[in-house]
Amino acid sequence: MDIGLGIAIASAVLGLIILGASVKIVGQAEVLVVERLGRFHRLARSGLNLLIPFVERPRAIDVRLFELDRGGAKRVTASSTSRIDLREQVLNFPSQPVITKDNVTIDIDAVLYYRIADPQKATYAVQNLPYALIKLACGESVPAFTKYDVGTIFVRHSWDMITRINEFEKLAVTGER
C-alpha cells in the first residue's frame, strides 16, 4: 500500500508539472509565438492558452542592446523573453556625430518610438529587433543632416524631423518607403 501511495503522489506531482508547463496565461497587449516541433504554429493571444506538452513551446526571443555608461564605456545589456509586447515602446537613439554640408560636426540625439505590428515577422525576420531598429534609424537620419549647413539645420530641424518620423511610421506600418 505504501508503494501505491508513493506512485500516486509521484504521478500527481508529474501531472501538476506538465499542467503548469502547458497552461500559459498571456497578458493584455502581449502575444506568445508558439512553435510546434521547432516550427512556427500560431500566436497565443491574450488570455488562457493551452500548449501541447513536449510538442509545443513558446519561442524565446533574445534582445541585446549596446549602451554607453556614464564613463563612456560600452556595455551590453542582454535579456531573453517569450512574450512580445504589442504596445508602443521607446528606444534611446545613441548620440551620433554628423558632419554637415559646411564641415561642422554636430551630435544628434533622438528617441525612437516603435510598435510591433506583426509578431511573427518581428521574431523570425530579424535576430535582434531593437538593435536593428537603432541601426536603421542611424542609417536613415545621419544622411538627412549631411545635406544641410548648420544654420539650415537649426532653422529647419523640427520640420525635417517631422518628415523623418512620418517616413519611419510609414516604413514600420507598411514596410514601404
Legacy VTK file of the C-alpha trace (Angstrom):
# vtk DataFile Version 3.0
C-alpha trace
ASCII
DATASET POLYDATA
POINTS 177 float
0.000 0.000 0.000
2.904 2.388 0.681
4.299 1.794 -2.827
0.907 2.570 -4.373
0.652 5.802 -2.377
4.176 6.818 -3.471
3.349 6.151 -7.116
0.116 8.140 -6.791
1.928 11.114 -5.238
4.693 10.990 -7.872
2.082 10.798 -10.641
0.191 13.752 -9.165
3.373 15.853 -8.932
4.346 14.937 -12.507
0.818 15.785 -13.674
0.991 19.209 -11.987
4.373 19.924 -13.574
3.058 19.010 -17.039
-0.125 21.025 -16.476
1.915 24.026 -15.321
4.082 23.799 -18.444
1.104 23.506 -20.800
-1.077 26.317 -19.426
0.073 29.819 -20.364
-1.722 32.989 -19.342
-0.889 35.828 -21.706
-1.473 39.388 -20.551
-3.308 42.182 -22.322
-1.344 43.638 -25.273
1.058 40.681 -25.304
1.450 37.640 -27.529
3.472 34.449 -27.464
4.902 32.957 -30.628
4.159 29.226 -30.301
6.311 26.701 -32.108
5.253 23.125 -32.700
8.255 20.809 -33.036
10.540 23.788 -33.687
8.421 25.393 -36.398
6.017 28.362 -36.213
2.499 27.153 -35.434
0.418 30.057 -34.083
0.264 33.205 -31.992
-1.064 32.816 -28.470
-3.074 35.971 -27.793
-4.311 37.496 -24.519
-5.990 35.136 -22.090
-5.690 31.452 -21.256
-3.747 29.373 -23.782
-3.111 25.643 -23.720
0.056 24.189 -25.210
0.566 20.526 -26.005
3.261 19.365 -23.556
6.621 18.370 -25.115
5.310 19.264 -28.603
4.553 22.997 -28.428
6.639 25.626 -26.714
6.823 29.432 -26.670
9.643 30.851 -28.777
12.305 32.594 -26.695
13.438 35.951 -28.064
16.892 37.270 -27.227
17.384 41.023 -27.006
20.824 42.627 -26.791
21.324 46.368 -26.538
24.615 48.242 -26.583
24.587 51.186 -24.201
27.137 53.711 -23.038
27.563 54.040 -19.294
28.429 57.333 -17.575
32.151 56.750 -18.100
31.674 56.336 -21.849
32.377 52.600 -21.896
30.133 50.361 -23.991
28.001 47.916 -22.046
25.918 45.067 -23.427
22.515 44.508 -21.857
21.119 41.087 -22.719
17.752 39.617 -21.866
15.503 36.834 -23.062
11.714 36.678 -23.079
8.987 34.637 -24.700
6.395 37.421 -24.593
6.146 40.142 -27.228
4.743 43.458 -26.049
2.375 44.978 -28.631
2.285 48.407 -27.004
4.318 51.340 -28.259
7.891 51.099 -26.990
10.739 53.574 -26.652
14.364 53.137 -27.686
17.023 55.664 -26.810
18.761 56.632 -30.015
22.512 56.860 -29.290
24.293 60.140 -29.883
25.645 60.281 -33.427
28.295 62.677 -34.739
27.261 64.164 -38.081
29.323 66.304 -40.436
27.164 68.963 -42.042
27.436 70.343 -45.565
29.669 73.173 -44.301
32.008 70.695 -42.482
30.778 71.350 -38.945
30.470 68.338 -36.666
27.316 68.192 -34.569
25.924 65.467 -32.353
22.345 64.394 -32.871
20.280 62.649 -30.219
16.808 61.238 -30.607
14.271 58.851 -29.165
12.751 56.165 -31.340
9.164 55.017 -30.758
8.018 51.762 -32.307
5.180 49.260 -32.109
5.293 45.672 -33.318
2.572 45.124 -35.914
3.465 41.557 -36.930
4.912 39.453 -34.079
5.801 36.560 -36.394
7.979 38.759 -38.605
9.455 40.508 -35.556
10.517 37.092 -34.255
11.769 35.368 -37.387
12.765 38.135 -39.835
15.413 39.763 -37.620
17.565 38.328 -34.859
17.720 41.367 -32.573
14.854 43.794 -33.283
15.794 46.755 -31.023
19.385 46.772 -32.284
18.186 46.558 -35.893
15.798 49.476 -35.339
18.574 51.625 -33.862
20.877 50.866 -36.794
18.068 51.587 -39.269
17.364 54.910 -37.574
21.078 55.818 -37.626
21.353 54.917 -41.284
18.298 56.975 -42.203
18.860 60.075 -40.067
22.589 60.767 -40.483
22.442 61.302 -44.292
19.491 63.652 -43.809
21.644 66.001 -41.751
24.664 65.925 -44.096
22.618 67.643 -46.836
22.321 70.915 -44.912
24.587 73.501 -43.327
24.378 74.254 -39.597
22.131 77.318 -39.980
19.614 75.438 -42.083
19.608 72.521 -39.659
18.810 74.707 -36.681
16.083 76.570 -38.574
14.513 73.550 -40.228
15.265 70.772 -37.716
11.720 70.466 -36.442
10.216 70.210 -39.931
12.882 67.743 -41.070
12.353 65.543 -38.006
8.576 65.522 -38.538
9.188 64.363 -42.118
11.559 61.628 -40.915
9.124 60.494 -38.237
6.389 60.198 -40.857
8.744 58.165 -43.062
9.612 55.858 -40.151
5.933 55.375 -39.310
5.160 54.523 -42.926
8.127 52.130 -43.013
7.069 50.492 -39.737
3.419 50.033 -40.750
3.702 49.153 -44.440
7.347 48.233 -44.923
7.478 50.654 -47.898
9.246 53.959 -48.292
LINES 1 178
177 0 1 2 3 4 5 6 7 8 9 10 11 12 13 14 15 16 17 18 19 20 21 22 23 24 25 26 27 28 29 30 31 32 33 34 35 36 37 38 39 40 41 42 43 44 45 46 47 48 49 50 51 52 53 54 55 56 57 58 59 60 61 62 63 64 65 66 67 68 69 70 71 72 73 74 75 76 77 78 79 80 81 82 83 84 85 86 87 88 89 90 91 92 93 94 95 96 97 98 99 100 101 102 103 104 105 106 107 108 109 110 111 112 113 114 115 116 117 118 119 120 121 122 123 124 125 126 127 128 129 130 131 132 133 134 135 136 137 138 139 140 141 142 143 144 145 146 147 148 149 150 151 152 153 154 155 156 157 158 159 160 161 162 163 164 165 166 167 168 169 170 171 172 173 174 175 176
